[in-house]
């Protein structure tokens, strides 16, 4: 299984930086996510999560540090959380950490909404 690395690109600031590490199970999404082709961007990430879960059965840690995301990204993130929640319900170990800017306390409400909607515990941490 291959890791995924999508670097931040100043020509496309609407896409987040991504690093999903196949060796450690640590997955990171950073930056902003408001591109038009959101599903096309996130589908390989969701497929990677499914594959990682099926082939390793190891702990999965998702670290998110999104400064801004649109409605389409919200839907995709919820789909990812659904995959993680199912894995957790089946006995898999999952940790979700969402890092937010302390100058943006409204983000806490957004994260709490994700937690309520997904049923997945999310650690809310300042960066």
LINJOPE-V119906 format. One record per pair of residues at least 6 apart in sequence whose ideal C-beta (glycine too) atoms are under 7 Angstrom apart, sorted by the first residue. I is the first residue (numbers start at 1). J is the second residue. Records with the same first field share a line. If there is no record, write none. Layout:
BEGIN
I = J ; J
END
This chain:
BEGIN
1 = 22 ; 51 ; 52 ; 55
2 = 22
3 = 20 ; 21 ; 22
4 = 18 ; 20 ; 44 ; 45 ; 48
5 = 18 ; 19
6 = 17 ; 18
7 = 17
8 = 17 ; 31
9 = 15
13 = 32
14 = 32 ; 34 ; 35
15 = 33 ; 35 ; 41
16 = 29 ; 30 ; 31 ; 32 ; 33 ; 66
17 = 30 ; 31
18 = 28 ; 29 ; 45
19 = 28
20 = 27 ; 45 ; 48
22 = 52
25 = 52 ; 56 ; 58 ; 59 ; 60 ; 61
26 = 61 ; 63
27 = 60 ; 61 ; 62 ; 63
28 = 63
29 = 64 ; 66
30 = 65
31 = 66 ; 67
32 = 66 ; 67 ; 68 ; 69
33 = 66 ; 69 ; 70 ; 73
34 = 68 ; 69 ; 70 ; 73
35 = 41
38 = 72 ; 73 ; 76
39 = 76
42 = 76
45 = 80
46 = 79 ; 80 ; 83
49 = 80 ; 83
50 = 83
52 = 60
53 = 60 ; 87 ; 92
57 = 92
59 = 93
60 = 84 ; 87 ; 92 ; 94
61 = 95
62 = 84 ; 96
63 = 97 ; 99
64 = 98 ; 99
65 = 99 ; 127
67 = 101
77 = 114
78 = 114 ; 117 ; 118
81 = 114 ; 118 ; 120
82 = 118
84 = 94 ; 96 ; 120
85 = 118 ; 119 ; 120
87 = 94
88 = 94 ; 120
96 = 120 ; 122 ; 123
97 = 123 ; 125
98 = 111 ; 122 ; 123 ; 124 ; 125
99 = 125 ; 127
100 = 107 ; 108 ; 111 ; 124 ; 126
101 = 107 ; 127
102 = 126
108 = 124
111 = 122 ; 124
114 = 122
115 = 121 ; 122
END
